[in-house]
Each structure stands twice: as C-alpha cells, then as structure tokens.
Amino acid sequence: MQAHVETLIFLDVDGVLNIGVKDGPNDPVAFTSGNLQLALQMASSAKKKNMNPIAERILAVAERKVDYGENSTYEKLVANDDELSELLVSRFVKLVKTAGTSCHLVFSSSWRRPKHAKRKERLETCIAKHMGKPFTFEASTSLREERKPIDRLQTIGEYLVNYCQQRGKDAAPALRILVLDDFCSTPLGGQEFHGTGINSPEAAERYVAEFIGKDFDVKVKVVHTYDSWTTKQGTQIEIGCGLTMKHFSVSLHFLDDAMPLPVESSASDCLLAQYKTANGANDDFCCPQALFRFLACVRGSCTPSHEQHEQ
C-alpha cells in the first residue's frame, strides 16, 4: 500500500455489486437467484421458438464462463433477491480495506436517489457485515439526470472539482481516484464531450482528470465493469458484469501496486484450487493473504423483474 495517499472510491451498484442484464431500452434485468430460477422454469416449459428473450439472456449469462482466475461461470456471482451479490460486496470491502484509513467512499449509484433509500440501507447493512463494523456512506454525488456514460463521468468530475477546492492545492497527500461503474451496461465507445472522444476507460480517466487540473497530484482509475458477447443462436448479450476477479485485480493493483495485474492464463484455474474454502465455487478467497499468494503465483508465470434504476 502506498503511504501518504488519500483515496476516493466512487461506487456504482448495479453492474458492480450485482450483474445487470441489458434489455434493450428497458431497465437492466437483475441477475438474481430468483430471476435465474424463473428463467429456468420458463425454458423448461417453452418451445425454443417461444423462448422468452429476457429468460434467454439470463440463462446465457449463467452459462458464460468467466476467465482471469474466476474458475467458474457468471452464475457464481448471482445476487440474492435483495439484488446484492455477497461475493462481489466482499470483494469491494477488500478494496476499501486495501485503500487504508485515508479512504473516502462516494456513492455515485442511482441507488443514491431518495426513492431507493431502502435499497441503500440494505447495501450499507451488507457492507457493514463484511467490514465487521457499522457503515454508512459519508458522501454522494449530486442528483442529476444520467442517461449516458458521459453524464455519470461529468457528475463525478463536478464532485471532484468541489472536493479539491475544499481540500486545497497544498494538501499533503497525493490523491487517488477509483471509479467502479458499469455505465448502465453500456460500452464507452461513441461518447464525446466538446469534440473529444471518450471510447475507453483510459480516455474516461483523462476526462475525469481534466476536471481537477494539473495543480494537484492525482491519479485516476476507471474500472468499467462491462462485458458483451454473441451466443451461438446469434443473440447479443450486454451486461454490467460486476466486480469480477479481472476487475477486482485491476482495482487492487491501482490501490496497491505491489499487487500484480491480472493475466488470462489456464494456469490460474489450477492455482485457484489451493485458496478456495470448503464451500467451493460460491466462495471467494478465504483471506487477503491467500489472494496475495495467488496473484503472486500468476505474476510469476411472470418475467424476470427489472432493477428500477435510471439510465
């Protein structure tokens, strides 16, 4: 962990602490255990030609293999019916602990809106359980319409402008900014602001950094939790894929550069087996030390319900 560094983590929920399955212009469908069971029931009772398209997408997500050490399919990351994946929340908490005591969490999810107050309370309770102490979000971004990725990035940028003004140019610690967001299960390609294209996480990082200016010692990391593929049947699948091991490892490396970046390697699958708990594939690493050992090894070698969140 780097010394004398202040960290801000901007947290989205849908597509980060759960998986959101894109459903055209509608709100994403929550990849929950209840929706998965419902999709299985629909598949068993429907003819192929009459297969519900939402159920088809959910089943495609459940069957999709996840690489970079996940050693499973996306079903491993399925959320409970409270729309939170315990595994993904536990990974987020590990990031917070790695960031250290000078870490500030900023709630940037649509769950910050007053109508989602109950959801936010459930999330805070879940995080508190994994932290082992009471937890509430200390700050949130402003409430504004966010229909596209550029809107969310602008909201974050404006928050940072105010934060840095209050912090002052002469603040001693360097500042790290980690953005965890699926941007509404949307690719970053095609985004533009004042003629500047924003078509990758790196471009998004530069865009956010421009809000702060060059007077501050700042590093920005945007972790875009997004995945897409086409099934054998020709169905296009787009998801907010959650904090997979790939995205978790990238985030961990940003917070602690002693940790290696993820690699796609068949060796990772056999290495993982040593660090699983007795409960098997639905559990993550049993402790940060085991995670460190693993990464060091890698370095060496009805229809389903929708998540009611604004676009």
Secondary structure as the mmCIF struct_conf table of DSSP 4:
data_model
#
loop_
_struct_conf.conf_type_id
_struct_conf.id
_struct_conf.beg_label_comp_id
_struct_conf.beg_label_asym_id
_struct_conf.beg_label_seq_id
_struct_conf.end_label_comp_id
_struct_conf.end_label_asym_id
_struct_conf.end_label_seq_id
BEND BEND1 ALA A 3 HIS A 4
STRN STRN1 VAL A 5 LEU A 11
TURN_TY1_P TURN_TY1_P1 ASP A 14 LEU A 17
BEND BEND2 ASN A 18 ASN A 18
STRN STRN2 GLY A 20 ASP A 23
TURN_TY1_P TURN_TY1_P2 GLY A 24 PRO A 25
STRN STRN3 ASN A 26 ALA A 30
STRN STRN4 THR A 32 THR A 32
HELX_RH_AL_P HELX_RH_AL_P1 SER A 33 SER A 45
BEND BEND3 ALA A 46 ALA A 46
HELX_RH_3T_P HELX_RH_3T_P1 LYS A 48 ASN A 50
HELX_RH_AL_P HELX_RH_AL_P2 PRO A 53 GLU A 63
STRN STRN5 LYS A 65 VAL A 66
TURN_TY1_P TURN_TY1_P3 TYR A 68 GLY A 69
STRN STRN6 SER A 72 THR A 73
HELX_RH_3T_P HELX_RH_3T_P2 TYR A 74 LEU A 77
STRN STRN7 ALA A 79 ALA A 79
TURN_TY1_P TURN_TY1_P4 ASP A 81 ASP A 82
BEND BEND4 GLU A 83 GLU A 83
HELX_RH_AL_P HELX_RH_AL_P3 GLU A 86 ALA A 99
TURN_TY1_P TURN_TY1_P5 THR A 101 SER A 102
STRN STRN8 CYS A 103 PHE A 107
BEND BEND5 SER A 109 SER A 109
HELX_RH_3T_P HELX_RH_3T_P3 SER A 110 ARG A 112
BEND BEND6 ARG A 113 ARG A 113
HELX_RH_3T_P HELX_RH_3T_P4 PRO A 114 HIS A 116
HELX_RH_AL_P HELX_RH_AL_P4 ALA A 117 MET A 131
TURN_TY1_P TURN_TY1_P6 GLY A 132 GLY A 132
BEND BEND7 LYS A 133 LYS A 133
BEND BEND8 GLU A 138 GLU A 138
STRN STRN9 ALA A 139 SER A 140
HELX_LH_PP_P HELX_LH_PP_P1 THR A 141 LEU A 143
BEND BEND9 LYS A 148 LYS A 148
HELX_RH_AL_P HELX_RH_AL_P5 PRO A 149 ARG A 167
TURN_TY1_P TURN_TY1_P7 LYS A 169 ASP A 170
BEND BEND10 ALA A 172 PRO A 173
STRN STRN10 ALA A 174 ASP A 181
TURN_TY1_P TURN_TY1_P8 PHE A 183 SER A 185
BEND BEND11 LEU A 188 LEU A 188
TURN_TY1_P TURN_TY1_P9 GLY A 189 GLY A 190
STRN STRN11 GLN A 191 PHE A 193
TURN_TY1_P TURN_TY1_P10 HIS A 194 GLY A 195
STRN STRN12 THR A 196 ILE A 198
BEND BEND12 SER A 200 SER A 200
HELX_RH_AL_P HELX_RH_AL_P6 PRO A 201 ILE A 212
TURN_TY1_P TURN_TY1_P11 LYS A 214 ASP A 215
BEND BEND13 PHE A 216 PHE A 216
STRN STRN13 VAL A 218 HIS A 224
STRN STRN14 TYR A 226 THR A 230
TURN_TY1_P TURN_TY1_P12 LYS A 232 GLN A 233
STRN STRN15 GLN A 236 GLY A 240
BEND BEND14 LEU A 243 LEU A 243
HELX_RH_AL_P HELX_RH_AL_P7 MET A 245 LEU A 255
TURN_TY1_P TURN_TY1_P13 ASP A 257 ALA A 258
BEND BEND15 MET A 259 MET A 259
HELX_LH_PP_P HELX_LH_PP_P2 PRO A 260 PRO A 262
TURN_TY1_P TURN_TY1_P14 SER A 266 SER A 266
HELX_RH_AL_P HELX_RH_AL_P8 ALA A 267 LEU A 272
HELX_RH_3T_P HELX_RH_3T_P5 ALA A 273 TYR A 275
TURN_TY1_P TURN_TY1_P15 ALA A 278 ASN A 279
HELX_RH_3T_P HELX_RH_3T_P6 GLY A 280 ASN A 282
BEND BEND16 CYS A 286 CYS A 287
HELX_RH_AL_P HELX_RH_AL_P9 PRO A 288 GLY A 300
HELX_LH_PP_P HELX_LH_PP_P3 PRO A 304 SER A 305
STRN STRN16 HIS A 306 HIS A 306
HELX_LH_PP_P HELX_LH_PP_P4 GLU A 307 GLU A 307
#
